[in-house]
């Protein structure tokens, strides 16, 4: 990722965090989006608990990226994403 792009992302993440800290109602649409995603029908073999776990596991890194808090570089992010997709496909 280009340095300018990373700086811009960092500024956006910091701005979002500051805005949410000042007014927690601003996160309402994101909260509703997660509720909608969890309420969508899932394939017959995918139980609610598994779907919820996948959504939460994917949401953490997404939030870290948004807030520019991710400790992972691009290569590490790619490897972790591949591993998460692999685990999501495994039976528990």
N, C-alpha and C positions, 0 to 999 in steps of 0.2 A: 504494500500500500504506500502511495506517495506520501512524503512528509506533510505536504500542505493538506492533503486529504485527511490525514490522521489528526492534525491540529484542528481542522474544521470539525471533525467528529467529536473531538474532546470538548470543544466549545459548546457544541449542541448538547452533548451529554450533561455538561456542567449546568447549562441553562435549564434543561429539563429538570434536573435534580433540584435546583434552586426554586423553580416555579412550583414544583410539587411540595417542597418543604413549606412554602408560603401558603399554599392553598391545596389541601389534600383532595378537594373535589375535582381537581384537574385530572386525576388519575382514573376517575369514574369510567370514561370510555374504554380504557384499557382493561379495567376490571370486568366490564360488560363483555368485551371481546373474548376474554378468557372463559367467562361463563357460557357464552354462545358456542365456543369451540368445544367445550366439555359436553354440552348438551346435544351436539350433532350426533346423528346415528353413526355407529361404528360397525365394521364388519362383524358378522355373527361370532367369529372366533375370538374377537377382542372384547374382553370384559371391561366394564367401567373402570375398575381399579387400575388396570393396565393402561388404558387410554389416558387416565388422569396422571399416572406416573410418567408416561411419555411426555405429556404436555408440560409437566412441571420440570422434568429433566431438560427439555429443550428450552424452556423459558428462562432458566437461570443464566446460561451462557448468552442468550439473546439480550437479557437485561444488562449483563456485564458489558457487552459490546456497546449497547446504547449509552450507557453511563461512562464509557471509556475506562472501565475498571478491569478489563480482562487482562490476566497475566500471560496469556498465550500469544505467541507470534502466529503468523499466517500458516506456517507449516504445522505447528502444533494444533491449531484450530481445525485444520483439515483432517488430521489424524483422529482427533477426538470426535469430530462429526461422523467420520466413518465408523468408529467404534460404537457410538451411540446408535447409529442406524443398524449396525450388526446386532447389538443387544436387543433392540426393539423388535427384531425379527425372531429372536429366540423364544422358545416356550419356557415359562417359569414353572 
